[in-house]
Amino acid sequence: MSAREVALQVVRDVFPSSGRERTAQEALDYRVREAKLDVRDRAFTTELAYGAIKMRRTLDWYLQPFLGERAAKLPLTTREILRLAIYELHYTHADAHATLYEFVEMAKRHGHRGLASLVNAVLRNYLREPPLEPERELFETEDEYLGTRHSLPTWLVRQWHSVFGGTMLEEICAGVNRPAQLTVSVDRRRMSVAELAENLRERSIESRPSPLVPESLLVQSGGAALLEESAQGRWWVQSESSAVSVEVLQPQPGERIADLCSGRGNKALQIGCRLDGEGSLCCIDRDSRKMRVLERRFDEHRLHASHVVADVRELEMNERFDRVLLDAPCSGTGVVGRHPEARWKKESGDGERLATTQGMLLDAAARLLYEGGALVYAVCSTDRRECAEVIDTFVRRNKLSRGLIPSQLEPFLTDAGDVLIPPGIDRRDGFYIARLEL
């Protein structure tokens, strides 16, 4: 099976006409494994499928002059074939004639000769006279224009516009379409960041220390597979913005720390390494499968923590902690760049819906603090409703107040003193982090 055919299967798995949806990563892994693609074809399939998923609004803009009202009447598979073909022609260094031939043949296999003729005509017309790029004057609002140009839902662009203003809006929209920065957190008990950088340099992989987090190393994207294969419990892949949460927490050896909603444990590993065997760490999550993964990772890194499988909102514990990290479930609008389908699967009301849960989790987290303790709240979102508004409401009904933030994070401070990292800028994930002290 060809790489293009597998790419079509992946797209159809993500946007099925009926039945179960898969994530892009899940669909890609399954389809590539079934097709037994080699490394080169897998890379091409990934580029094609992920690109057509991510850029579908812009691709539909390019197709509109050639399809008009017929677009809505076409079979879904034919529309996906056209999107894949236009993506390959517009965004890759494709051999145009080979691309046209392959996708016309694909249209025959998945439809009939009439549909194949339509695909042939559309692609030939596109090659003969490519449509203009989206231009500002063709749209009623800046948000509509940027959403079409950078293939994002208008509601999301509007949300970023309201939070960050117009100055950096286009940079954010363009940035979330670039590859996210590959970052690793280094277990500094076993090797330094400088030693890992030198290790990578010997293998022709360039990197640089994070300016925000002392144990983070920013690595060029080509080193991903090598990094995971050679980690041996000395480092792990973790986004820089995610690691900032623990930098704000500032766990110290000898302290008692609770990590709520631990998941698979990137931040828990960071905390455990900083404690360096002194003090204690309690990881709490309601998903037992994730907790089993976390336990295996702690064994690999020779770390110890207690593990509690429970819903934090219903947690009843007599223990108290010096510091509590709450990595709350959120809409994830700050990380849409990492998941090509995410921008199309989320809804504008997600932030409002999740804010109630986040408030209850904060109340539960506060009950675990010693007097004088610190609570850090983190979400990979920049939606005000689950960021500043949740914290402002929580602070009003509790006796906690905002605490000090490490000085290197000053460029990201809001007027209230919280950390707000815009998505896409310098290839970072969008994150909101607040430190509260009792």
Beta strands, then each sheet from edge to edge (+ up, - down):
strand 1: 182-186
strand 2: 207-209
strand 3: 216-219
strand 4: 235-237
strand 5: 256-260
strand 6: 280-285
strand 7: 306-309
strand 8: 321-327
strand 9: 369-379
strand 10: 401-402
strand 11: 419-421
strand 12: 431-437
sheet 1: 2+ 3- 1+ 4-
sheet 2: 7+ 6+ 5+ 8+ 9+ 12- 10+
sheet 3: 7+ 6+ 5+ 8+ 9+ 12- 11+
end
